[in-house]
Amino acid sequence: MAATRKEQTSKLAIVVVTGQDPRGLITKATRTIGNINPNLSDNDMYEIGSELAQFQTYEIMAVGRIDSAILVSA
């Protein structure tokens, strides 16, 4: 039985370094922006994330993409 994707969504995630904990380990937070067009290429998503990262107070650690969908039988 084959499955197909329905209701596919994408989110942009920007991971920022917020400081260090008492043990000296890096602490981080993720800024997530929803309702991103799931048809955008990874390169376009990275470019958008890099541009939005300029508005963050903290140092940028990574730009990511979170895709999700509901799987139904075809």
Number of C-alpha atoms within 10 A of each C-alpha: 4 7 10 10 12 11 9 13 16 19 18 22 20 22 19 20 16 16 13 11 9 6 6 8 9 11 11 15 15 17 12 14 14 11 9 15 13 18 11 11 10 12 9 11 22 19 13 13 19 15 10 12 20 11 8 11 10 15 14 18 14 15 21 15 17 14 11 13 13 11 13 10 8 8
